[in-house]
Amino acid sequence: MNLPRLSSLALIATAAVLATGCVFAPPSSYQQDVAGDVAKMSEKAIATCGAGNVREVNAKSFTCK
């Protein structure tokens, strides 16, 4: 093989390897515990608003009546 043909082959092989890529996915232990977050936020809402005075609770916030 001559040098231009070899470098073309190397370029094509490199492009093929780079084109395959990979998809990054966080590890399964990273999964968010939404139910646990809502439970913690519910406790904070009751402590802040008082029992029976909580309007809405989600994983990130709450509102009082």
N, C-alpha and C positions, 0 to 999 in steps of 0.2 A: 504494500500500500504506500502511496506517496503521501506527503505531508498535508496537502490541502484536503485530500479525501479523508484522511485520518482525523483532521480537526473538524471537518464537517460531520463525521460520524460521532465524534465526541460531543459536539454541539447539539446534535439531534438526541443523543442519549441523555444529556443533561436536561434538555427541555422536556423530555418524556418523564424523567424523574420528578422535576419540579411541577409538572402539570398534574401529577397524580395527587399531590397535596395530602393533607390530612385534616380532619375535622376535630377541633378541640372540644371536648365535653368535660365539664367538671366531674370529679369523682362522685360516685353515688353517695358517699358520706356527706357530700355538700348539700344534698337535698334539703330544702327549707321545710321546717316543721310548722306549717301554717296553723294547724289546729292547736299546737302548743303555744304559738305566738298569740292567737286569739284568746286562749285561756289566760295567759299572763296579762294581756291588755284588759280583759274583763275584770280581773282582780284589781288592777289599777283604777279602772273606771268606777267600780263599786267603792273603793277606798276614797276616791276623789269626789264623786257625785253623791254617794250615799245609796243604800239599797233602795231599789224602786225608782231611782232618778236617772238611770242610764237610758239614753235614747238609742244610741247605735254604737256598736263595737266592731272593728275589723282588726286585721293583723298589725296595722300601723298606727291606728288612732281610735279615739272614742269621742262621743259627744254626750253631754248631759241634757236633761229636759229643762 
